Amino acid sequence: MSERSYHHGNLRSALLDRAGNVIESDGVEELSLRQLARDVGVSHGASARHFRDKHALLDALAVEGFHRLNAELAAAASSAGSFADRFRAVGMAYVEFAVAQPALLGLMYRAKHHPQASAELVGASGVGMRGLVALFEQGQESGDLREGSADEDALVAFAAVHGVATLATDDLLDGVPWRDAAERTIDFVWRGLMGG
């Protein structure tokens, strides 16, 4: 390990952090491994030891994004309150993540569908949905949700919440604050889940 890499502590993390900043401010197209290396003060060769090419960097960035999103969703699902409160917290956590990091979220979903997506990325991308299905199964077991297919209900809930997140990040809410739109969407889905 060179003195420069050691100075940065964890070069891989420094490169990922800087890459995340670049895609949020300038877009994925502007991301360059050479420029990232310059930005964090190392040679291109040093950065290439961690990421062989731009695809590997984007894959790793998407994996990190899913890990962060999954942690936020899991924390919301296990928060205090009623089942309805936890359901709403999960939905809002997803939309808040999307609004805070729209370029990263877009990259995450594009990267997971890339033919060369790593097994780690594919695995990480499914954790949130599995957690939502598990939450719905818990709600059915406790009697807080009607009986039915937890898989189907989770998919519909995800589609609605992801939809409002996309509208918010694409500035297509016609002046409605994203938080209001998200809360209304989540409440609408909740009423549907309770309606049988």
N, C-alpha and C positions, 0 to 999 in steps of 0.2 A: 504494500500500500504506500503510495507516495505521500510526501508531507502535505501536499495540497489536499488530497482526499481525506487524510487524517484530520487536517484542519477543519474540514467541513463536517467531521463527525460521521455522517452517513451520506455519502455522495448520492446514493440511489434515491434517498428521501428528498435530498435537496433538488435533484433533477425533476422528480415527480411534482414537488411543490411548485417549482418554477414553471413546469409544463402546464399545470393546472391554472396558474395565473395567466399564462399566455393564451390558452384556449378561451378563457372567459373574457379577456380583453380584446383579443385579435382574431380568434377563431382557429380551428384545427389546421386550416390551410397554411397559416403563418408559422406553424410550429416547425422548428429546425433543430436537429440534434447538435449541430455545430454551434448555433446561436445559444442554445441552452447551456452548452459547456462553457462558452464565453461568459454567459450571464452569471454562472456560479463560480467562475474563476478556475476552471480546469481545462485540460487539453481535450480535444475531441476523442483522442485515444482513451482517455480515462473514462469518459462517458460511454464509449463503445464497449467497455468491459461490462457494463450493466445492461445496456440496450443495444443489440446488434444493428437495429434499424428503427425507423420511425414506427413501423407496425408494432414491434415489440414494446416500444415506449407507450404507444396508445393502448395496447392490450393491458399493460401494467397499470396505467392510469385508470382504465375502466375497472379493473379488479379492485383497486384501492377505493374507487368511487362506490362500487357495490358494497364493499366491506363497511364503509362509513354509513351508507344509506341503510344497510341491514341492521347496523347497530342502533341507529336512530329509531327505526321501526320497532325493533325488539324492545327498546326502552319504553316506547310509547305503549306497546302492547302489554307491558308488565307494570305500567304506572298504576297509581292508586285510583280508586273510584269504581263506579259501576261498569258493567260490561259495555253499556252504551258510551260511557265516557272514554273507555279505552279504545273502542272502535273509532270514535271521533278523533282521538289523539293520534291514532295510526294514520288516518286519512290526512290530517293536518300536517303531520310530520313529513309525509311524502310530498305534499304540495310545497311546504316550506323549503325542503331540500331542492326541489325543482326550480323554485323562484330564486333561491340564493345562488344556484349553480346550473343555469340552463344549458350552457354549452357542455358541461361535464355530463349531465344526464343524457343529452342527445348522443354524445360520444359513447356512453355506456351501452345504450341500446343498439347503436350501429355496430360497435365492436363485437358484441356478443353474437351477432349474426354473420360476422365475417367468416369465410370458409377456413381461415387459419386461426380462429379464436382458440386460445389455450383452454385446456381442460379446467384449469383453475378459474378462468373467467366464466366459462359455461356453468360451472358449479356455483360460483358466487352469485350469478345472475338469477338463479332459481330460489335462493334462500328466502327472499322477501315474500314471494308467493306461497312458499311452503309454510312460512310463519303465519300468513294471513289465513290460509286454510286451517291451520292448527287453532288459531284464534276462533274461527267460526265453529270448529268442532267443539271447542270448550264452551262456546255460547249455547250450542245445541244441547250439550250434556247438562249444563246448568239450568236449562229451560229459558234462558234469556233470548234465544233465537228459535224460530220455528224449525221444525224438522225439514230436511231436504238435502240436496247435494251441497256439501260445504265447498267442494271444488268449483261447482258452477256459480254459487253465490259469491265466492271470493273473486272469481274471474270478472263477474259483472261489476262488483264493487271496485276492483282495480281499474277496469275500463273507464268507469265514470270519474274516478279520482284522477287517473292519468290524463283523461280528456280535459278536465278543468285545469290541471297543471299545465298542459300544452297550450291551452287558450291563454292562460296567464303569461306564460313565458313568451308567447308569440304576440302579445299585446292585442288580443282579439276579444277582450271582454267589454268593449264599448264603454269604457269609463267606469265600469263596476269594479270596485277594489277587489283584488284577487282574494283577499281573506274572506270577504263577504260571499263571493262566488263559490269559494271552496266550502265554506260552512253550509251554504244552501244546498250544494250538491251532495255533501255528506249526509245532511239531514234527509234529503230526498231518498237517497239510497237506504238509509236506516229505516224510513217509513215503509219502503218497499220490502225490506227484509222482514219487518214485523207484520206486514199485511197478509202474508200467507199466499 
